[in-house]
Amino acid sequence: MLEIRTPTKVLTNRNVYGRNKTTRYLTDADADKLAETTWIKETGGFVVEYKKIPTDKPTVSFIAEKSDLEKVLKVASPEEIKEAGNSMLLLQAKRREVINITREIEAFIGSYNSEHTQKSYGYQTNIFLKYCGEQGLDPRMITPIEGTEFQNWLRFIGKSKTVIRHTIKVLHKLYEKIWIHQNISDPSPFDLGSLPRKTKEKMTYVPNEAEVAKILAFFKDNPIVFTAIHFMQKYGMRIGAFEKLTIFGNHATTITKGKRQHFIFDEKDTELWRTNPLNNLTATQLDDRVNYRLKQAFLGNVTKYKYTCHDFRRFFAVKLYNETKDVLLVSKKLGHSNIATTNTYLMSLREDAIGYTLVE
């Protein structure tokens, strides 16, 4: 429902974590009505501090209709609810009404060990809560059609297909867990089948041993880049593994993506790390530095393709698989929790793989 309204008051909105702030311009009636909703009372998300503003500029605001479940809760009296105790609709509505959405989100995000994942998932859920607050929706009462409207809104404000896919997948997981916790049989309001399709795969090239040796020789006089590439191609490390890497004797330990990994270095590698430790740089700083140098090598015709840090991890996977023909071993060495992820690293071995080429 789209209505033209003339704002007369300013309503300040803070999300459940209290970090972001947005401002809504509402009529007196709408502002008072929104301030009385259960969503605001429970979360304390809105600071109702009205200011009179000029009325000469009308604005367009989207007024969302209430869901069926919300209508049932508003209309049904205690007697009607008691008489219709076997009604599945009322039962599910009452179960939704007691959900503490803030607590559920914090439990959901906290169930992941990786700081990066927690930060990413927190950002996606904040976008959704901000949308609910601006549209006057109760996140506990979200229906599939409202989930689709949220996806359309993401597209409307210019979010990329990748961001939309990621956001909807995160919310799908969130609501699946909430419904399980609350013993609600409804499906998740976010349909993964309606997600935008992935764009054409980015061209990815995996270097061979001769190419890797050439790259290492070129960066021999750059100890930081040389050390990073050497360990990535030999042990399959992520660039983020170096920041928390510690070594005792020849036993190296690190934490990456929330998982602890162990490596056994030989004497040369142990001495190389002690000479050029990389844990004095953050993962972002090291990634930027190495990728910048690799780009310079490509522009200077040192390499045939423009490689990135992650391509040396793919090189390690391909090399180990060629030696062992054991996908499970490759997956374990890479620290993958899903073997399907490992298979994507080995796509360069498929002759029909579009966009994946093993350098000759």
C-alpha positions as a Markdown table, in Angstrom:
| # | Residue | x | y | z |
|---|---|---|---|---|
| 1 | Met | 0.0 | 0.0 | 0.0 |
| 2 | Leu | 1.5 | 3.3 | -1.1 |
| 3 | Glu | 0.3 | 6.5 | 0.4 |
| 4 | Ile | 1.3 | 10.2 | 0.2 |
| 5 | Arg | 1.6 | 11.6 | 3.7 |
| 6 | Thr | 2.8 | 14.9 | 5.1 |
| 7 | Pro | 5.3 | 14.4 | 7.9 |
| 8 | Thr | 4.9 | 16.5 | 11.0 |
| 9 | Lys | 7.3 | 14.7 | 13.4 |
| 10 | Val | 10.7 | 13.1 | 13.5 |
| 11 | Leu | 11.2 | 9.6 | 14.9 |
| 12 | Thr | 14.7 | 8.5 | 15.7 |
| 13 | Asn | 15.4 | 4.8 | 15.4 |
| 14 | Arg | 18.3 | 2.8 | 16.8 |
| 15 | Asn | 18.7 | -0.9 | 16.0 |
| 16 | Val | 18.9 | -3.5 | 18.7 |
| 17 | Tyr | 22.6 | -3.2 | 19.1 |
| 18 | Gly | 22.4 | 0.6 | 19.5 |
| 19 | Arg | 25.1 | 1.4 | 16.9 |
| 20 | Asn | 23.3 | 2.7 | 13.9 |
| 21 | Lys | 20.7 | 5.5 | 13.8 |
| 22 | Thr | 18.1 | 6.4 | 11.1 |
| 23 | Thr | 15.4 | 9.0 | 11.1 |
| 24 | Arg | 11.8 | 8.6 | 10.0 |
| 25 | Tyr | 9.4 | 11.4 | 9.1 |
| 26 | Leu | 5.9 | 10.5 | 10.2 |
| 27 | Thr | 2.5 | 12.1 | 10.7 |
| 28 | Asp | 1.4 | 12.5 | 14.4 |
| 29 | Ala | -1.0 | 9.6 | 14.2 |
| 30 | Asp | 1.5 | 7.2 | 12.6 |
| 31 | Ala | 4.3 | 8.2 | 15.0 |
| 32 | Asp | 2.1 | 7.6 | 18.0 |
| 33 | Lys | 0.9 | 4.3 | 16.6 |
| 34 | Leu | 4.4 | 3.0 | 15.8 |
| 35 | Ala | 5.6 | 4.0 | 19.3 |
| 36 | Glu | 3.0 | 1.7 | 20.9 |
| 37 | Thr | 4.0 | -1.5 | 19.0 |
| 38 | Thr | 5.2 | -4.6 | 20.8 |
| 39 | Trp | 8.4 | -4.5 | 18.8 |
| 40 | Ile | 9.4 | -1.2 | 20.2 |
| 41 | Lys | 8.4 | -1.9 | 23.7 |
| 42 | Glu | 10.4 | -5.2 | 23.8 |
| 43 | Thr | 13.6 | -4.0 | 22.2 |
| 44 | Gly | 13.7 | -0.4 | 23.3 |
| 45 | Gly | 14.8 | 0.2 | 19.7 |
| 46 | Phe | 13.1 | 3.5 | 19.2 |
| 47 | Val | 13.8 | 6.7 | 21.0 |
| 48 | Val | 10.6 | 8.7 | 20.6 |
| 49 | Glu | 11.7 | 12.3 | 20.5 |
| 50 | Tyr | 9.4 | 14.3 | 18.3 |
| 51 | Lys | 10.3 | 17.5 | 16.6 |
| 52 | Lys | 7.9 | 19.6 | 14.6 |
| 53 | Ile | 9.0 | 20.0 | 11.0 |
| 54 | Pro | 7.7 | 22.0 | 8.0 |
| 55 | Thr | 4.7 | 20.5 | 6.3 |
| 56 | Asp | 5.2 | 22.0 | 2.9 |
| 57 | Lys | 7.0 | 19.0 | 1.5 |
| 58 | Pro | 4.9 | 15.8 | 1.4 |
| 59 | Thr | 6.7 | 12.5 | 1.3 |
| 60 | Val | 6.0 | 9.0 | 0.0 |
| 61 | Ser | 6.0 | 6.2 | 2.6 |
| 62 | Phe | 5.4 | 2.5 | 2.2 |
| 63 | Ile | 2.7 | 1.2 | 4.6 |
| 64 | Ala | 3.0 | -2.5 | 5.1 |
| 65 | Glu | -0.2 | -4.5 | 5.7 |
| 66 | Lys | -0.3 | -6.7 | 8.8 |
| 67 | Ser | 0.3 | -10.4 | 8.4 |
| 68 | Asp | -2.5 | -12.9 | 9.1 |
| 69 | Leu | -0.9 | -14.1 | 12.3 |
| 70 | Glu | -0.6 | -10.6 | 13.6 |
| 71 | Lys | -4.2 | -9.9 | 12.8 |
| 72 | Val | -5.2 | -13.1 | 14.7 |
| 73 | Leu | -3.3 | -12.0 | 17.8 |
| 74 | Lys | -4.9 | -8.5 | 17.7 |
| 75 | Val | -8.5 | -9.7 | 17.1 |
| 76 | Ala | -8.7 | -12.9 | 19.1 |
| 77 | Ser | -9.9 | -12.5 | 22.7 |
| 78 | Pro | -8.6 | -14.7 | 25.5 |
| 79 | Glu | -11.9 | -16.6 | 25.4 |
| 80 | Glu | -11.6 | -17.2 | 21.7 |
| 81 | Ile | -8.1 | -18.4 | 22.0 |
| 82 | Lys | -9.1 | -20.8 | 24.7 |
| 83 | Glu | -12.0 | -22.1 | 22.7 |
| 84 | Ala | -9.8 | -22.5 | 19.6 |
| 85 | Gly | -6.9 | -24.1 | 21.5 |
| 86 | Asn | -6.4 | -26.7 | 18.9 |
| 87 | Ser | -6.1 | -24.2 | 16.1 |
| 88 | Met | -2.6 | -24.6 | 14.6 |
| 89 | Leu | -2.7 | -20.9 | 13.4 |
| 90 | Leu | -3.3 | -19.6 | 16.9 |
| 91 | Leu | -0.8 | -22.0 | 18.5 |
| 92 | Gln | 1.9 | -20.9 | 16.1 |
| 93 | Ala | 1.0 | -17.2 | 16.6 |
| 94 | Lys | 1.3 | -17.5 | 20.4 |
| 95 | Arg | 4.6 | -19.3 | 20.1 |
| 96 | Arg | 5.9 | -16.5 | 17.9 |
| 97 | Glu | 4.7 | -13.8 | 20.3 |
| 98 | Val | 7.0 | -15.0 | 23.1 |
| 99 | Ile | 10.1 | -15.1 | 20.9 |
| 100 | Asn | 12.9 | -12.8 | 22.1 |
| 101 | Ile | 14.4 | -11.9 | 18.7 |
| 102 | Thr | 17.4 | -10.1 | 20.2 |
| 103 | Arg | 18.4 | -13.1 | 22.2 |
| 104 | Glu | 17.8 | -15.5 | 19.3 |
| 105 | Ile | 20.1 | -13.4 | 17.0 |
| 106 | Glu | 22.8 | -13.2 | 19.5 |
| 107 | Ala | 22.7 | -17.0 | 20.1 |
| 108 | Phe | 22.7 | -17.6 | 16.3 |
| 109 | Ile | 25.7 | -15.3 | 15.7 |
| 110 | Gly | 27.6 | -16.6 | 18.7 |
| 111 | Ser | 27.3 | -20.2 | 17.5 |
| 112 | Tyr | 30.0 | -19.5 | 14.9 |
| 113 | Asn | 33.6 | -19.5 | 16.0 |
| 114 | Ser | 35.0 | -17.3 | 13.2 |
| 115 | Glu | 35.2 | -13.6 | 14.1 |
| 116 | His | 34.8 | -12.8 | 10.4 |
| 117 | Thr | 31.6 | -14.9 | 10.2 |
| 118 | Gln | 30.2 | -13.3 | 13.3 |
| 119 | Lys | 30.8 | -9.8 | 12.0 |
| 120 | Ser | 29.4 | -10.7 | 8.5 |
| 121 | Tyr | 26.3 | -12.3 | 9.9 |
| 122 | Gly | 25.7 | -9.5 | 12.4 |
| 123 | Tyr | 25.9 | -7.0 | 9.5 |
| 124 | Gln | 23.3 | -8.9 | 7.5 |
| 125 | Thr | 20.9 | -9.3 | 10.4 |
| 126 | Asn | 21.2 | -5.6 | 11.2 |
| 127 | Ile | 20.1 | -4.7 | 7.7 |
| 128 | Phe | 17.0 | -6.9 | 8.1 |
| 129 | Leu | 16.2 | -5.4 | 11.6 |
| 130 | Lys | 16.6 | -1.9 | 10.2 |
| 131 | Tyr | 14.2 | -2.7 | 7.4 |
| 132 | Cys | 11.7 | -4.1 | 9.8 |
| 133 | Gly | 11.9 | -1.0 | 12.0 |
| 134 | Glu | 11.5 | 1.3 | 9.1 |
| 135 | Gln | 8.5 | -0.6 | 7.7 |
| 136 | Gly | 6.9 | -1.1 | 11.1 |
| 137 | Leu | 7.2 | -4.9 | 10.8 |
| 138 | Asp | 7.5 | -7.3 | 13.7 |
| 139 | Pro | 10.4 | -9.7 | 12.8 |
| 140 | Arg | 8.7 | -12.5 | 14.7 |
| 141 | Met | 5.7 | -12.3 | 12.4 |
| 142 | Ile | 7.5 | -12.3 | 9.1 |
| 143 | Thr | 5.7 | -14.2 | 6.4 |
| 144 | Pro | 7.1 | -15.6 | 3.1 |
| 145 | Ile | 5.6 | -12.8 | 1.1 |
| 146 | Glu | 7.3 | -10.3 | 3.4 |
| 147 | Gly | 10.5 | -12.2 | 3.0 |
| 148 | Thr | 10.2 | -11.8 | -0.7 |
| 149 | Glu | 9.4 | -8.1 | -0.3 |
| 150 | Phe | 12.6 | -7.7 | 1.7 |
| 151 | Gln | 14.6 | -9.4 | -1.1 |
| 152 | Asn | 13.0 | -7.0 | -3.6 |
| 153 | Trp | 13.9 | -4.1 | -1.4 |
| 154 | Leu | 17.6 | -5.2 | -1.3 |
| 155 | Arg | 17.5 | -5.2 | -5.1 |
| 156 | Phe | 15.8 | -1.8 | -5.2 |
| 157 | Ile | 18.4 | -0.1 | -3.1 |
| 158 | Gly | 21.2 | -1.4 | -5.3 |
| 159 | Lys | 22.6 | -4.3 | -3.5 |
| 160 | Ser | 24.6 | -6.7 | -5.7 |
| 161 | Lys | 23.4 | -10.3 | -6.4 |
| 162 | Thr | 26.2 | -11.6 | -4.2 |
| 163 | Val | 25.1 | -9.5 | -1.2 |
| 164 | Ile | 21.4 | -10.5 | -1.8 |
| 165 | Arg | 22.3 | -14.1 | -1.9 |
| 166 | His | 24.4 | -14.0 | 1.2 |
| 167 | Thr | 21.8 | -11.9 | 3.2 |
| 168 | Ile | 18.9 | -14.2 | 2.3 |
| 169 | Lys | 20.9 | -17.3 | 3.1 |
| 170 | Val | 21.9 | -15.9 | 6.5 |
| 171 | Leu | 18.3 | -15.0 | 7.4 |
| 172 | His | 17.1 | -18.4 | 6.1 |
| 173 | Lys | 19.5 | -20.1 | 8.6 |
| 174 | Leu | 18.5 | -17.7 | 11.3 |
| 175 | Tyr | 14.8 | -18.4 | 11.1 |
| 176 | Glu | 15.3 | -22.2 | 10.7 |
| 177 | Lys | 17.1 | -22.2 | 14.0 |
| 178 | Ile | 14.5 | -19.9 | 15.7 |
| 179 | Trp | 11.6 | -22.1 | 14.5 |
| 180 | Ile | 13.5 | -25.2 | 15.9 |
| 181 | His | 14.1 | -23.5 | 19.2 |
| 182 | Gln | 10.4 | -22.5 | 19.5 |
| 183 | Asn | 9.0 | -25.8 | 18.1 |
| 184 | Ile | 7.3 | -23.9 | 15.2 |
| 185 | Ser | 6.5 | -26.0 | 12.2 |
| 186 | Asp | 6.4 | -23.1 | 9.7 |
| 187 | Pro | 9.0 | -23.1 | 6.9 |
| 188 | Ser | 11.6 | -20.3 | 6.9 |
| 189 | Pro | 10.1 | -17.1 | 5.5 |
| 190 | Phe | 13.1 | -16.7 | 3.2 |
| 191 | Asp | 12.9 | -18.9 | 0.1 |
| 192 | Leu | 16.3 | -19.9 | -1.2 |
| 193 | Gly | 14.7 | -21.0 | -4.5 |
| 194 | Ser | 14.0 | -17.3 | -5.5 |
| 195 | Leu | 17.6 | -16.1 | -5.1 |
| 196 | Pro | 19.2 | -14.4 | -8.1 |
| 197 | Arg | 21.4 | -16.8 | -10.0 |
| 198 | Lys | 25.2 | -16.5 | -9.8 |
| 199 | Thr | 26.9 | -14.6 | -12.5 |
| 200 | Lys | 29.4 | -16.2 | -14.8 |
| 201 | Glu | 32.3 | -17.7 | -12.8 |
| 202 | Lys | 35.3 | -15.5 | -12.5 |
| 203 | Met | 38.3 | -16.8 | -14.5 |
| 204 | Thr | 40.6 | -18.6 | -12.2 |
| 205 | Tyr | 44.0 | -20.0 | -13.2 |
| 206 | Val | 46.0 | -22.4 | -11.2 |
| 207 | Pro | 49.8 | -22.2 | -11.7 |
| 208 | Asn | 51.9 | -25.3 | -12.1 |
| 209 | Glu | 55.2 | -26.0 | -10.4 |
| 210 | Ala | 57.4 | -24.2 | -13.0 |
| 211 | Glu | 55.3 | -21.1 | -12.7 |
| 212 | Val | 55.4 | -21.1 | -8.9 |
| 213 | Ala | 59.2 | -21.6 | -9.0 |
| 214 | Lys | 59.5 | -18.6 | -11.3 |
| 215 | Ile | 57.4 | -16.4 | -9.0 |
| 216 | Leu | 59.4 | -17.4 | -6.0 |
| 217 | Ala | 62.6 | -16.6 | -7.8 |
| 218 | Phe | 61.3 | -13.2 | -8.8 |
| 219 | Phe | 60.4 | -12.3 | -5.2 |
| 220 | Lys | 63.6 | -13.6 | -3.7 |
| 221 | Asp | 64.7 | -10.1 | -2.7 |
| 222 | Asn | 61.3 | -9.3 | -1.1 |
| 223 | Pro | 61.3 | -11.4 | 2.1 |
| 224 | Ile | 57.7 | -10.7 | 3.1 |
| 225 | Val | 56.1 | -11.6 | -0.2 |
| 226 | Phe | 58.5 | -14.6 | -0.8 |
| 227 | Thr | 57.8 | -16.0 | 2.7 |
| 228 | Ala | 54.0 | -15.7 | 2.3 |
| 229 | Ile | 53.9 | -17.3 | -1.1 |
| 230 | His | 56.3 | -20.1 | -0.1 |
| 231 | Phe | 54.2 | -21.2 | 2.9 |
| 232 | Met | 50.9 | -20.8 | 1.0 |
| 233 | Gln | 52.0 | -23.0 | -2.0 |
| 234 | Lys | 53.8 | -25.6 | 0.2 |
| 235 | Tyr | 51.3 | -26.0 | 3.1 |
| 236 | Gly | 48.1 | -24.7 | 1.6 |
| 237 | Met | 47.8 | -21.9 | 4.2 |
| 238 | Arg | 45.3 | -19.1 | 3.9 |
| 239 | Ile | 46.8 | -15.6 | 3.9 |
| 240 | Gly | 44.9 | -15.0 | 7.2 |
| 241 | Ala | 46.7 | -17.9 | 8.9 |
| 242 | Phe | 50.0 | -16.0 | 9.4 |
| 243 | Glu | 48.6 | -13.4 | 11.7 |
| 244 | Lys | 48.0 | -15.9 | 14.6 |
| 245 | Leu | 50.7 | -18.4 | 13.7 |
| 246 | Thr | 53.1 | -19.5 | 16.5 |
| 247 | Ile | 55.9 | -22.0 | 16.2 |
| 248 | Phe | 57.5 | -24.2 | 18.8 |
| 249 | Gly | 60.5 | -26.2 | 17.5 |
| 250 | Asn | 59.2 | -27.2 | 14.1 |
| 251 | His | 55.5 | -27.5 | 15.2 |
| 252 | Ala | 53.5 | -24.5 | 13.9 |
| 253 | Thr | 50.0 | -23.7 | 15.1 |
| 254 | Thr | 47.5 | -21.1 | 13.9 |
| 255 | Ile | 43.8 | -20.3 | 14.0 |
| 256 | Thr | 42.0 | -19.5 | 10.8 |
| 257 | Lys | 38.3 | -19.1 | 10.2 |
| 258 | Gly | 37.7 | -20.2 | 13.8 |
| 259 | Lys | 39.5 | -23.5 | 13.4 |
| 260 | Arg | 42.9 | -24.5 | 14.8 |
| 261 | Gln | 45.4 | -25.9 | 12.3 |
| 262 | His | 48.7 | -27.6 | 12.8 |
| 263 | Phe | 51.7 | -27.8 | 10.5 |
| 264 | Ile | 55.1 | -29.5 | 10.7 |
| 265 | Phe | 57.9 | -27.4 | 9.2 |
| 266 | Asp | 61.3 | -28.7 | 8.1 |
| 267 | Glu | 64.5 | -27.0 | 9.3 |
| 268 | Lys | 64.7 | -24.6 | 6.3 |
| 269 | Asp | 61.1 | -23.5 | 6.7 |
| 270 | Thr | 61.5 | -23.1 | 10.5 |
| 271 | Glu | 64.5 | -20.9 | 9.9 |
| 272 | Leu | 62.7 | -18.9 | 7.2 |
| 273 | Trp | 59.9 | -18.1 | 9.5 |
| 274 | Arg | 62.2 | -17.1 | 12.4 |
| 275 | Thr | 64.0 | -14.8 | 10.0 |
| 276 | Asn | 60.9 | -13.3 | 8.4 |
| 277 | Pro | 57.9 | -13.7 | 10.7 |
| 278 | Leu | 54.7 | -12.5 | 9.2 |
| 279 | Asn | 52.6 | -12.3 | 12.3 |
| 280 | Asn | 53.5 | -8.6 | 12.9 |
| 281 | Leu | 51.2 | -7.7 | 10.0 |
| 282 | Thr | 47.4 | -8.1 | 10.0 |
| 283 | Ala | 45.8 | -10.4 | 7.5 |
| 284 | Thr | 44.5 | -7.5 | 5.5 |
| 285 | Gln | 47.8 | -5.7 | 5.3 |
| 286 | Leu | 49.6 | -8.8 | 4.2 |
| 287 | Asp | 46.9 | -9.7 | 1.6 |
| 288 | Asp | 47.1 | -6.2 | 0.1 |
| 289 | Arg | 50.8 | -6.2 | 0.0 |
| 290 | Val | 51.2 | -9.7 | -1.7 |
| 291 | Asn | 48.4 | -9.1 | -4.2 |
| 292 | Tyr | 49.8 | -5.7 | -5.1 |
| 293 | Arg | 53.2 | -7.3 | -5.8 |
| 294 | Leu | 51.6 | -10.1 | -7.8 |
| 295 | Lys | 49.8 | -7.6 | -9.9 |
| 296 | Gln | 53.1 | -5.8 | -10.6 |
| 297 | Ala | 54.6 | -9.1 | -11.6 |
| 298 | Phe | 51.8 | -9.7 | -14.1 |
| 299 | Leu | 52.0 | -6.2 | -15.6 |
| 300 | Gly | 55.8 | -6.7 | -15.9 |
| 301 | Asn | 55.2 | -9.9 | -17.9 |
| 302 | Val | 56.8 | -12.0 | -15.2 |
| 303 | Thr | 53.7 | -14.1 | -14.9 |
| 304 | Lys | 51.3 | -15.2 | -17.6 |
| 305 | Tyr | 48.2 | -14.6 | -15.5 |
| 306 | Lys | 47.3 | -12.2 | -12.7 |
| 307 | Tyr | 47.4 | -14.5 | -9.7 |
| 308 | Thr | 46.1 | -13.8 | -6.2 |
| 309 | Cys | 47.1 | -15.2 | -2.8 |
| 310 | His | 44.4 | -17.8 | -2.9 |
| 311 | Asp | 45.6 | -19.2 | -6.2 |
| 312 | Phe | 48.6 | -20.7 | -4.3 |
| 313 | Arg | 46.3 | -22.5 | -2.0 |
| 314 | Arg | 44.6 | -23.9 | -5.0 |
| 315 | Phe | 48.0 | -25.0 | -6.4 |
| 316 | Phe | 48.6 | -26.9 | -3.1 |
| 317 | Ala | 45.3 | -28.7 | -3.4 |
| 318 | Val | 45.8 | -29.7 | -7.1 |
| 319 | Lys | 49.4 | -30.8 | -6.4 |
| 320 | Leu | 48.4 | -32.9 | -3.4 |
| 321 | Tyr | 45.5 | -34.5 | -5.2 |
| 322 | Asn | 47.7 | -35.4 | -8.2 |
| 323 | Glu | 50.1 | -37.1 | -5.8 |
| 324 | Thr | 47.6 | -39.0 | -3.6 |
| 325 | Lys | 44.2 | -39.1 | -5.5 |
| 326 | Asp | 42.7 | -38.7 | -2.1 |
| 327 | Val | 40.1 | -35.9 | -1.9 |
| 328 | Leu | 39.4 | -36.5 | 1.8 |
| 329 | Leu | 43.1 | -36.0 | 2.6 |
| 330 | Val | 43.1 | -32.7 | 0.5 |
| 331 | Ser | 40.0 | -31.5 | 2.3 |
| 332 | Lys | 41.6 | -32.3 | 5.7 |
| 333 | Lys | 44.8 | -30.5 | 4.8 |
| 334 | Leu | 42.9 | -27.4 | 3.6 |
| 335 | Gly | 40.8 | -27.4 | 6.8 |
| 336 | His | 37.5 | -27.6 | 4.9 |
| 337 | Ser | 34.4 | -28.8 | 6.8 |
| 338 | Asn | 32.6 | -29.6 | 3.5 |
| 339 | Ile | 34.2 | -31.7 | 0.8 |
| 340 | Ala | 32.1 | -29.9 | -1.8 |
| 341 | Thr | 34.3 | -26.8 | -1.1 |
| 342 | Thr | 37.4 | -28.9 | -1.8 |
| 343 | Asn | 36.0 | -30.1 | -5.1 |
| 344 | Thr | 35.8 | -26.5 | -6.3 |
| 345 | Tyr | 39.5 | -26.2 | -5.7 |
| 346 | Leu | 40.0 | -29.2 | -8.0 |
| 347 | Met | 37.9 | -27.9 | -10.9 |
| 348 | Ser | 41.0 | -27.1 | -12.9 |
| 349 | Leu | 41.5 | -30.8 | -13.3 |
| 350 | Arg | 38.3 | -31.0 | -15.3 |
| 351 | Glu | 38.7 | -30.5 | -19.0 |
| 352 | Asp | 35.1 | -29.2 | -19.3 |
| 353 | Ala | 35.4 | -26.7 | -16.5 |
| 354 | Ile | 34.6 | -23.2 | -17.9 |
| 355 | Gly | 36.8 | -20.5 | -16.4 |
| 356 | Tyr | 39.2 | -22.8 | -14.7 |
| 357 | Thr | 42.5 | -23.6 | -16.5 |
| 358 | Leu | 45.6 | -25.3 | -15.4 |
| 359 | Val | 48.6 | -23.3 | -16.7 |
| 360 | Glu | 50.7 | -25.3 | -19.0 |
